[in-house]
Amino acid sequence: MRRRPPRTIALLPDEITLLEEIVRDGHVPQRVAQRARILLTMTAPEAVVEELGERLGADRTTIWRLCRRYEDEGLAALFDAPRSGRPRALSPPGSRPDRAPRVL
């Protein structure tokens, strides 16, 4: 089977500690924790992208893309980029019959 040669990423010790904390934290969105797991696993020289993808349920192109984003952006690659378009806004609550103005 043809595959890319292993290309590991180099993480600083502080980054490894932060990524491990993100993975353990239960209040972080799962997509961010998943990206942290991928980056931690890709530091090992024996990491095989296809096996990692099967184990974590991610496509190999997603893993490669995340690794390249990390090389370009650093740890900011873990988080979603801002989206274009109008931000969501909540509409004001509708009037309720019990709050109708009284006529005197």
C-alpha positions in Angstrom: 0.0 0.0 0.0 1.3 3.4 -1.0 1.5 6.1 1.7 3.3 9.3 2.4 6.6 9.0 4.3 6.2 9.8 8.0 6.5 13.4 8.7 6.3 14.2 12.4 5.6 17.6 13.9 7.7 19.1 16.6 5.9 20.4 19.6 7.5 22.4 22.4 7.2 21.0 25.9 4.8 23.8 26.9 2.6 23.0 23.9 2.6 19.3 24.8 1.5 20.1 28.4 -1.3 22.5 27.1 -2.5 19.9 24.5 -2.7 17.2 27.2 -4.7 19.6 29.5 -7.1 20.3 26.6 -7.6 16.6 26.0 -8.3 15.9 29.7 -10.6 19.0 30.2 -14.2 18.0 30.0 -15.5 21.5 29.1 -13.6 21.9 25.8 -15.6 21.2 22.6 -14.9 17.7 21.3 -13.7 19.0 17.9 -10.9 20.9 19.7 -10.0 17.9 21.9 -9.9 15.7 18.8 -7.5 18.1 17.1 -5.3 18.1 20.2 -5.2 14.3 20.2 -4.2 14.3 16.5 -1.3 16.8 17.1 -0.1 14.8 20.2 -0.1 11.6 18.2 1.7 13.1 15.2 4.7 13.9 17.3 5.7 10.2 17.4 8.0 9.1 14.6 6.1 5.8 14.1 2.8 7.6 13.6 0.9 6.3 10.6 -1.8 8.7 9.4 -4.2 6.0 8.1 -4.0 4.0 11.4 -4.5 7.2 13.4 -7.5 8.2 11.2 -9.1 4.8 11.7 -8.5 5.0 15.5 -9.8 8.5 15.9 -12.5 8.5 13.2 -10.9 11.2 11.1 -10.0 11.2 7.4 -6.3 11.2 6.5 -6.6 14.5 4.6 -8.1 16.1 7.7 -5.1 15.0 9.7 -2.6 16.3 7.1 -4.5 19.6 6.8 -4.4 20.0 10.6 -0.7 19.3 10.7 0.0 21.9 8.0 -2.3 24.4 9.8 -0.3 23.8 13.0 3.0 24.5 11.1 1.6 27.8 9.8 -0.5 29.0 12.7 0.7 27.2 15.8 -1.8 26.3 18.5 -4.4 28.6 16.9 -5.0 25.7 14.5 -7.0 23.9 17.2 -9.8 26.4 17.1 -12.2 27.2 14.3 -11.5 30.2 12.1 -14.0 33.1 12.2 -16.8 32.6 9.7 -17.9 35.2 7.2 -21.4 36.5 7.1 -23.8 38.1 9.5 -23.5 36.8 13.1 -26.5 35.1 14.7 -28.8 37.3 16.7 -31.5 36.4 19.1 -34.9 38.0 18.4 -36.7 39.7 21.3 -39.3 37.6 23.0 -42.8 37.8 21.8 -45.6 39.4 23.8 -47.5 37.1 26.1 -51.2 37.4 27.0 -50.5 37.9 30.7 -48.3 40.9 29.9 -50.7 42.7 27.7 -51.1 46.4 28.6 -54.3 47.2 30.6 -56.8 49.7 29.6 -58.1 51.8 32.5 
